[in-house]
Amino acid sequence: MVDPEEGLVTEFMFGMMMVFGADIIVLVVLLWAGGFLSTSVFVGVTAVTVAVYAVWIGWRWWQLRQLTDADEPERTPLEELKHQYAAGELTDTEFERKLDQLVEADETVDDETDSILER
């Protein structure tokens, strides 16, 4: 289970990268510099080592994202409108116009519901 309190890159992940990832890369650099490995092997091993940690961080990011999305309930249209206004995405005029549209739509739904219930 992913603990969101730990952040994206945990101490464990960082430690593993320093202990194993960096050591592997240093070893491959030394072997390449000494002429024991070809450039393509050097590049390949380095790329695979970095890719393993990138995938690990990507998987953790995805897991944290899933937790965050599950924690946030869906916003009502009014809450979304307020959020957009508070974030500065809407001007006062746009906010008021869209708010009027929401109120009118809500009144229309209420009227239709009342007429259905009266039947």
N, C-alpha and C positions, 0 to 999 in steps of 0.2 A: 504494500500500500504506500502511496506517495503522501508524504507529510508536507503540506504547503508552508509550514512554519520554517522549513529548512531552506527555502528559496530554490532557485533553478539549479544552481551548481552546489551540491552539498560538499561538506568537508571530505567525506568518503570519496566522492568522485574526483575531487581535486587531488587528494592523496594518491589515488590509484593512477591518475595521469602523471603525477610527479614520480612515483616509484617505478611504474612499469612503462608508461608511454614515453616519458622523457628518456629513460634508460635505454629503451629499444632504439629510439631515434639516435641517441648519442652513439650507441654501439654500431649502428648501421653507418653513421657518418664516419666513424673511425675506420671501419672495415673498407668503406668506399675510398676514403682518403689514402689508405694503405694499399689500395689496388687489389684488394681481395674480393670486392663486389663490383659489378657493373653499375653504370649510372641508372639503367632501367630498374635493376633490383633495388637500388637505393631509393629511387623515386617511388616505386611500388610499395615497399615496406613502410616508408614514411606516410604515404597517402592512406594506406590501409589503417595504420595506427591512428592517424588523425581522424579518419572516417569513423572508426569504432567509437571514439569519444564524442564525435559530432552526432552520431545516431543515438547514443546514450542520452545526450543532452536534449536532442530533439524528442525522444520518447518521453523524457521527464517533462518537457515543456507541454507536450500533448496531454499527458496525464493531469498536470496542473490546470491546464485549460479546461479539461472535462470537469474537474472539481469546481472550478470557478463558475462555469456555465450552469452546473447543476444547482449551485447555491443561490444563483440569482433568479428569482421568479420572473416570469415574463411581465413586461410592463404593459399597462393599459395604454390606449392611445393618448389619454390625457397625461399620464406620467411620462410617456415618451416625448410629448410636445414640451412639457415643462423641462425635461432634461436637455432637449435641443436648445431651448431658450437660455437655460442656465449656462450651457456650454458656449454660448455666443454664436450658435449656428443660425439663429433666426433674429431678425430685427424686431423691434416692438410692433411694427405694422404687420409683419408676416405672422408673428405670434398671435396677435389679436384676430387676424383674418382666419387663421387655422383654428383658433379656439372657437370662434363663431361657427365655423363649419362643423366642428365636433358637437357643439351644443345643439345645432339644428338637426344633425344626424341623430343625436340621442333623443331629442323630442319626437322626431319622426318614428323612431323605434318604439318609444313609449306610447304614442298614439296608436300605432298598429297593434301593439300588445293589448291595449285597453279595448280596442274594437274586437279583437279575437276573444278576449275574456267575456265580453258582453254577450256574445252569441250563445 
